[in-house]
Amino acid sequence: MKTLLTLALVGFSTLAAAGDVQTASQAPAEKYTYSTDLDIAKVVSISSIPDVCEVVPAQMTYEDHQGQRHTLEYRVMGNGCSKF
């Protein structure tokens, strides 16, 4: 009986985790422009910047003051340029 309950809980948690991933991937990233009105209450994550000497896309995931998550795509200079 305990084994059956454990298998049911593992199966349910796997389905719940898969649902979270699908929901997160469905929301497209909003493209940043200078006129974008940002309401950032908390930064959740920022993508890493590659070591290249060119402008590259980056993403920031944040929560607004109402608790809704947003993903913002913007352009940033890579970290690979030397300062000589």
Phi and psi in radians as a Rosetta constraint file:
Dihedral C 1 N 2 CA 2 C 2 CIRCULARHARMONIC -1.116 0.35
Dihedral N 2 CA 2 C 2 N 3 CIRCULARHARMONIC -0.656 0.35
Dihedral C 2 N 3 CA 3 C 3 CIRCULARHARMONIC -1.111 0.35
Dihedral N 3 CA 3 C 3 N 4 CIRCULARHARMONIC -0.732 0.35
Dihedral C 3 N 4 CA 4 C 4 CIRCULARHARMONIC -1.114 0.35
Dihedral N 4 CA 4 C 4 N 5 CIRCULARHARMONIC -0.739 0.35
Dihedral C 4 N 5 CA 5 C 5 CIRCULARHARMONIC -1.124 0.35
Dihedral N 5 CA 5 C 5 N 6 CIRCULARHARMONIC -0.739 0.35
Dihedral C 5 N 6 CA 6 C 6 CIRCULARHARMONIC -1.096 0.35
Dihedral N 6 CA 6 C 6 N 7 CIRCULARHARMONIC -0.782 0.35
Dihedral C 6 N 7 CA 7 C 7 CIRCULARHARMONIC -1.094 0.35
Dihedral N 7 CA 7 C 7 N 8 CIRCULARHARMONIC -0.686 0.35
Dihedral C 7 N 8 CA 8 C 8 CIRCULARHARMONIC -1.131 0.35
Dihedral N 8 CA 8 C 8 N 9 CIRCULARHARMONIC -0.756 0.35
Dihedral C 8 N 9 CA 9 C 9 CIRCULARHARMONIC -1.162 0.35
Dihedral N 9 CA 9 C 9 N 10 CIRCULARHARMONIC -0.701 0.35
Dihedral C 9 N 10 CA 10 C 10 CIRCULARHARMONIC -1.117 0.35
Dihedral N 10 CA 10 C 10 N 11 CIRCULARHARMONIC -0.767 0.35
Dihedral C 10 N 11 CA 11 C 11 CIRCULARHARMONIC -1.091 0.35
Dihedral N 11 CA 11 C 11 N 12 CIRCULARHARMONIC -0.723 0.35
Dihedral C 11 N 12 CA 12 C 12 CIRCULARHARMONIC -1.156 0.35
Dihedral N 12 CA 12 C 12 N 13 CIRCULARHARMONIC -0.745 0.35
Dihedral C 12 N 13 CA 13 C 13 CIRCULARHARMONIC -1.171 0.35
Dihedral N 13 CA 13 C 13 N 14 CIRCULARHARMONIC -0.597 0.35
Dihedral C 13 N 14 CA 14 C 14 CIRCULARHARMONIC -1.135 0.35
Dihedral N 14 CA 14 C 14 N 15 CIRCULARHARMONIC -0.739 0.35
Dihedral C 14 N 15 CA 15 C 15 CIRCULARHARMONIC -1.150 0.35
Dihedral N 15 CA 15 C 15 N 16 CIRCULARHARMONIC -0.678 0.35
Dihedral C 15 N 16 CA 16 C 16 CIRCULARHARMONIC -1.148 0.35
Dihedral N 16 CA 16 C 16 N 17 CIRCULARHARMONIC -0.719 0.35
Dihedral C 16 N 17 CA 17 C 17 CIRCULARHARMONIC -1.148 0.35
Dihedral N 17 CA 17 C 17 N 18 CIRCULARHARMONIC -0.691 0.35
Dihedral C 17 N 18 CA 18 C 18 CIRCULARHARMONIC -1.133 0.35
Dihedral N 18 CA 18 C 18 N 19 CIRCULARHARMONIC -0.621 0.35
Dihedral C 18 N 19 CA 19 C 19 CIRCULARHARMONIC -1.144 0.35
Dihedral N 19 CA 19 C 19 N 20 CIRCULARHARMONIC -0.662 0.35
Dihedral C 19 N 20 CA 20 C 20 CIRCULARHARMONIC -1.125 0.35
Dihedral N 20 CA 20 C 20 N 21 CIRCULARHARMONIC -0.746 0.35
Dihedral C 20 N 21 CA 21 C 21 CIRCULARHARMONIC -1.130 0.35
Dihedral N 21 CA 21 C 21 N 22 CIRCULARHARMONIC -0.747 0.35
Dihedral C 21 N 22 CA 22 C 22 CIRCULARHARMONIC -1.120 0.35
Dihedral N 22 CA 22 C 22 N 23 CIRCULARHARMONIC -0.712 0.35
Dihedral C 22 N 23 CA 23 C 23 CIRCULARHARMONIC -1.131 0.35
Dihedral N 23 CA 23 C 23 N 24 CIRCULARHARMONIC -0.732 0.35
Dihedral C 23 N 24 CA 24 C 24 CIRCULARHARMONIC -1.166 0.35
Dihedral N 24 CA 24 C 24 N 25 CIRCULARHARMONIC -0.626 0.35
Dihedral C 24 N 25 CA 25 C 25 CIRCULARHARMONIC -1.403 0.35
Dihedral N 25 CA 25 C 25 N 26 CIRCULARHARMONIC -0.286 0.35
Dihedral C 25 N 26 CA 26 C 26 CIRCULARHARMONIC -1.330 0.35
Dihedral N 26 CA 26 C 26 N 27 CIRCULARHARMONIC -0.524 0.35
Dihedral C 26 N 27 CA 27 C 27 CIRCULARHARMONIC -1.380 0.35
Dihedral N 27 CA 27 C 27 N 28 CIRCULARHARMONIC 2.003 0.35
Dihedral C 27 N 28 CA 28 C 28 CIRCULARHARMONIC -1.282 0.35
Dihedral N 28 CA 28 C 28 N 29 CIRCULARHARMONIC 2.661 0.35
Dihedral C 28 N 29 CA 29 C 29 CIRCULARHARMONIC -1.282 0.35
Dihedral N 29 CA 29 C 29 N 30 CIRCULARHARMONIC 2.403 0.35
Dihedral C 29 N 30 CA 30 C 30 CIRCULARHARMONIC -1.433 0.35
Dihedral N 30 CA 30 C 30 N 31 CIRCULARHARMONIC 2.311 0.35
Dihedral C 30 N 31 CA 31 C 31 CIRCULARHARMONIC -1.391 0.35
Dihedral N 31 CA 31 C 31 N 32 CIRCULARHARMONIC 2.278 0.35
Dihedral C 31 N 32 CA 32 C 32 CIRCULARHARMONIC -1.395 0.35
Dihedral N 32 CA 32 C 32 N 33 CIRCULARHARMONIC 2.393 0.35
Dihedral C 32 N 33 CA 33 C 33 CIRCULARHARMONIC -2.303 0.35
Dihedral N 33 CA 33 C 33 N 34 CIRCULARHARMONIC 2.917 0.35
Dihedral C 33 N 34 CA 34 C 34 CIRCULARHARMONIC -1.111 0.35
Dihedral N 34 CA 34 C 34 N 35 CIRCULARHARMONIC -0.373 0.35
Dihedral C 34 N 35 CA 35 C 35 CIRCULARHARMONIC -1.637 0.35
Dihedral N 35 CA 35 C 35 N 36 CIRCULARHARMONIC 0.056 0.35
Dihedral C 35 N 36 CA 36 C 36 CIRCULARHARMONIC -1.158 0.35
Dihedral N 36 CA 36 C 36 N 37 CIRCULARHARMONIC 2.207 0.35
Dihedral C 36 N 37 CA 37 C 37 CIRCULARHARMONIC -1.561 0.35
Dihedral N 37 CA 37 C 37 N 38 CIRCULARHARMONIC 1.901 0.35
Dihedral C 37 N 38 CA 38 C 38 CIRCULARHARMONIC -1.687 0.35
Dihedral N 38 CA 38 C 38 N 39 CIRCULARHARMONIC 2.403 0.35
Dihedral C 38 N 39 CA 39 C 39 CIRCULARHARMONIC -2.188 0.35
Dihedral N 39 CA 39 C 39 N 40 CIRCULARHARMONIC 1.447 0.35
Dihedral C 39 N 40 CA 40 C 40 CIRCULARHARMONIC -1.816 0.35
Dihedral N 40 CA 40 C 40 N 41 CIRCULARHARMONIC 1.986 0.35
Dihedral C 40 N 41 CA 41 C 41 CIRCULARHARMONIC -1.694 0.35
Dihedral N 41 CA 41 C 41 N 42 CIRCULARHARMONIC -0.611 0.35
Dihedral C 41 N 42 CA 42 C 42 CIRCULARHARMONIC -2.650 0.35
Dihedral N 42 CA 42 C 42 N 43 CIRCULARHARMONIC 2.244 0.35
Dihedral C 42 N 43 CA 43 C 43 CIRCULARHARMONIC -1.485 0.35
Dihedral N 43 CA 43 C 43 N 44 CIRCULARHARMONIC 2.187 0.35
Dihedral C 43 N 44 CA 44 C 44 CIRCULARHARMONIC -1.566 0.35
Dihedral N 44 CA 44 C 44 N 45 CIRCULARHARMONIC -0.820 0.35
Dihedral C 44 N 45 CA 45 C 45 CIRCULARHARMONIC -2.773 0.35
Dihedral N 45 CA 45 C 45 N 46 CIRCULARHARMONIC 2.719 0.35
Dihedral C 45 N 46 CA 46 C 46 CIRCULARHARMONIC -2.316 0.35
Dihedral N 46 CA 46 C 46 N 47 CIRCULARHARMONIC 2.349 0.35
Dihedral C 46 N 47 CA 47 C 47 CIRCULARHARMONIC -1.203 0.35
Dihedral N 47 CA 47 C 47 N 48 CIRCULARHARMONIC 2.707 0.35
Dihedral C 47 N 48 CA 48 C 48 CIRCULARHARMONIC -1.326 0.35
Dihedral N 48 CA 48 C 48 N 49 CIRCULARHARMONIC 2.628 0.35
Dihedral C 48 N 49 CA 49 C 49 CIRCULARHARMONIC -1.748 0.35
Dihedral N 49 CA 49 C 49 N 50 CIRCULARHARMONIC 2.182 0.35
Dihedral C 49 N 50 CA 50 C 50 CIRCULARHARMONIC -1.254 0.35
Dihedral N 50 CA 50 C 50 N 51 CIRCULARHARMONIC 2.799 0.35
Dihedral C 50 N 51 CA 51 C 51 CIRCULARHARMONIC -1.521 0.35
Dihedral N 51 CA 51 C 51 N 52 CIRCULARHARMONIC 1.185 0.35
Dihedral C 51 N 52 CA 52 C 52 CIRCULARHARMONIC -2.219 0.35
Dihedral N 52 CA 52 C 52 N 53 CIRCULARHARMONIC 2.791 0.35
Dihedral C 52 N 53 CA 53 C 53 CIRCULARHARMONIC -1.839 0.35
Dihedral N 53 CA 53 C 53 N 54 CIRCULARHARMONIC 1.190 0.35
Dihedral C 53 N 54 CA 54 C 54 CIRCULARHARMONIC -2.845 0.35
Dihedral N 54 CA 54 C 54 N 55 CIRCULARHARMONIC 2.941 0.35
Dihedral C 54 N 55 CA 55 C 55 CIRCULARHARMONIC -1.370 0.35
Dihedral N 55 CA 55 C 55 N 56 CIRCULARHARMONIC 2.279 0.35
Dihedral C 55 N 56 CA 56 C 56 CIRCULARHARMONIC -2.278 0.35
Dihedral N 56 CA 56 C 56 N 57 CIRCULARHARMONIC 2.724 0.35
Dihedral C 56 N 57 CA 57 C 57 CIRCULARHARMONIC -1.341 0.35
Dihedral N 57 CA 57 C 57 N 58 CIRCULARHARMONIC 2.572 0.35
Dihedral C 57 N 58 CA 58 C 58 CIRCULARHARMONIC -2.400 0.35
Dihedral N 58 CA 58 C 58 N 59 CIRCULARHARMONIC 2.797 0.35
Dihedral C 58 N 59 CA 59 C 59 CIRCULARHARMONIC -2.308 0.35
Dihedral N 59 CA 59 C 59 N 60 CIRCULARHARMONIC 2.530 0.35
Dihedral C 59 N 60 CA 60 C 60 CIRCULARHARMONIC -2.238 0.35
Dihedral N 60 CA 60 C 60 N 61 CIRCULARHARMONIC 2.278 0.35
Dihedral C 60 N 61 CA 61 C 61 CIRCULARHARMONIC -1.843 0.35
Dihedral N 61 CA 61 C 61 N 62 CIRCULARHARMONIC 2.289 0.35
Dihedral C 61 N 62 CA 62 C 62 CIRCULARHARMONIC -2.515 0.35
Dihedral N 62 CA 62 C 62 N 63 CIRCULARHARMONIC 2.859 0.35
Dihedral C 62 N 63 CA 63 C 63 CIRCULARHARMONIC -1.909 0.35
Dihedral N 63 CA 63 C 63 N 64 CIRCULARHARMONIC 2.429 0.35
Dihedral C 63 N 64 CA 64 C 64 CIRCULARHARMONIC -1.510 0.35
Dihedral N 64 CA 64 C 64 N 65 CIRCULARHARMONIC -3.099 0.35
Dihedral C 64 N 65 CA 65 C 65 CIRCULARHARMONIC -1.203 0.35
Dihedral N 65 CA 65 C 65 N 66 CIRCULARHARMONIC -0.190 0.35
Dihedral C 65 N 66 CA 66 C 66 CIRCULARHARMONIC -1.737 0.35
Dihedral N 66 CA 66 C 66 N 67 CIRCULARHARMONIC 0.058 0.35
Dihedral C 66 N 67 CA 67 C 67 CIRCULARHARMONIC 1.517 0.35
Dihedral N 67 CA 67 C 67 N 68 CIRCULARHARMONIC 0.103 0.35
Dihedral C 67 N 68 CA 68 C 68 CIRCULARHARMONIC -1.489 0.35
Dihedral N 68 CA 68 C 68 N 69 CIRCULARHARMONIC 2.442 0.35
Dihedral C 68 N 69 CA 69 C 69 CIRCULARHARMONIC -1.552 0.35
Dihedral N 69 CA 69 C 69 N 70 CIRCULARHARMONIC 2.457 0.35
Dihedral C 69 N 70 CA 70 C 70 CIRCULARHARMONIC -2.341 0.35
Dihedral N 70 CA 70 C 70 N 71 CIRCULARHARMONIC 2.633 0.35
Dihedral C 70 N 71 CA 71 C 71 CIRCULARHARMONIC -2.097 0.35
Dihedral N 71 CA 71 C 71 N 72 CIRCULARHARMONIC 2.200 0.35
Dihedral C 71 N 72 CA 72 C 72 CIRCULARHARMONIC -1.994 0.35
Dihedral N 72 CA 72 C 72 N 73 CIRCULARHARMONIC 2.233 0.35
Dihedral C 72 N 73 CA 73 C 73 CIRCULARHARMONIC -1.805 0.35
Dihedral N 73 CA 73 C 73 N 74 CIRCULARHARMONIC 2.312 0.35
Dihedral C 73 N 74 CA 74 C 74 CIRCULARHARMONIC -2.491 0.35
Dihedral N 74 CA 74 C 74 N 75 CIRCULARHARMONIC 3.003 0.35
Dihedral C 74 N 75 CA 75 C 75 CIRCULARHARMONIC -1.906 0.35
Dihedral N 75 CA 75 C 75 N 76 CIRCULARHARMONIC 2.465 0.35
Dihedral C 75 N 76 CA 76 C 76 CIRCULARHARMONIC -2.525 0.35
Dihedral N 76 CA 76 C 76 N 77 CIRCULARHARMONIC 2.655 0.35
Dihedral C 76 N 77 CA 77 C 77 CIRCULARHARMONIC -1.300 0.35
Dihedral N 77 CA 77 C 77 N 78 CIRCULARHARMONIC 2.360 0.35
Dihedral C 77 N 78 CA 78 C 78 CIRCULARHARMONIC -1.150 0.35
Dihedral N 78 CA 78 C 78 N 79 CIRCULARHARMONIC 2.876 0.35
Dihedral C 78 N 79 CA 79 C 79 CIRCULARHARMONIC -1.554 0.35
Dihedral N 79 CA 79 C 79 N 80 CIRCULARHARMONIC 0.160 0.35
Dihedral C 79 N 80 CA 80 C 80 CIRCULARHARMONIC -1.684 0.35
Dihedral N 80 CA 80 C 80 N 81 CIRCULARHARMONIC 0.134 0.35
Dihedral C 80 N 81 CA 81 C 81 CIRCULARHARMONIC -1.489 0.35
Dihedral N 81 CA 81 C 81 N 82 CIRCULARHARMONIC 2.357 0.35
Dihedral C 81 N 82 CA 82 C 82 CIRCULARHARMONIC -1.488 0.35
Dihedral N 82 CA 82 C 82 N 83 CIRCULARHARMONIC 2.764 0.35
Dihedral C 82 N 83 CA 83 C 83 CIRCULARHARMONIC -1.835 0.35
Dihedral N 83 CA 83 C 83 N 84 CIRCULARHARMONIC 0.611 0.35
